[in-house]
Amino acid sequence: MNAMRTLPQRIAITVGPVLYFWPRDVLMNFYADVCESAADTVVLGEVVCSRRHEMKLADWLSLARDLASAGKEVVLATQALVESEADLRALRRIAEQGEFIVEAGDMSALNVLVEAQARFVIGPHINVYSLAALHEYARLGAMRWVPPVELSLSSVASINGVGALLPTEVYAHGRMPLAFSARCFTARHHRLSKDQCEFRCRDDADGLLLSTTDGTPFLVLNGVQTQSAAQHCLITERDALVEAGVTRVRLSPSSSHFDKIIGSYDAVMNKGKDAEAALLALDNDSLAGGLANGFAHGRPGLEWSHS
């Protein structure tokens, strides 16, 4: 067994927002476990669908205070697709709460956040493909940024240059967010309308799996969101992450083994645990679709590329 070695630079662990519609008791139990984990930051809130309103803003704020009292930095997420005046009102309430940092889910959030003088970060659904774009967001007051998942680590390094303009957090583990639509594909799958969806997405704790004609897991339907079946996994990329100027990794929640995922990333990124052994363990526990890291290497996202 390889001995652990102490690493010189700590990489913070962020738990991303829960992207699926979990029952309230499941959600609360999940965050009770996160409280006891090695996670540094927790992103809370509904990102995907405004119809999922079992948790109100007051509930998210109460949960945020509990996590903060446990020593976690808390960030409140905003929707990735703002479609209505009601969505804008919800966005304004989050921007104006003043207690916690806010993650901008899409471009429509930026003006609201700037006007409210909110502390905010640039989320992974806002396109940042150049240093000029990053300068603009820094000028508006962004505290850090999360590059789009399809951006390679070499591209992140190029944008950050020598000495990152903003602290950088990379989407490091979880099913890849590919697209959002005004149409609910889960409802359509069940031959229901979006407004009469019966909240069928609640039945799929990790989204509704789609496979190719030969039975290979390919995509996942999550309401108005489309995800990859494969889980993006950068646990073997510590050196490349550091070289790209990354100081944080984001882990996207799943319904099983998530405590192990947090522990594995903390052990590899911060305690010198053997990455290949951790990768094998994660692969054994992975969701249908397995693991992939192609985007990080400038390759098709579903591929696995060895460093």
Secondary structure, DSSP 8 states (H G I E B T S, - for coil): -------SS--EEEE----S---HHHHHHHHHHHHTSS-SEEEES--S-TT--SS-HHHHHHHHHHHHHTT-EEEEE--SS--SHHHHHHHHHHHH--SSEEEE-STHHHHHHHHTT--EEE-TTS---SHHHHHHHHHHTEEEE---TTS-HHHHHHHH-SS-SS-EEEEEEEEEEEEE-SS-HHHHHTT--GGG-TTGGGG-TT-EEEE-TTS-EEEEEETTEEEEEEEEE-TT-HHHHHHTTEEEEEE---SSSHHHHHHHHHHHHHH---HHHHHHHHHHT--TT-EE-GGGGTS-TT-----
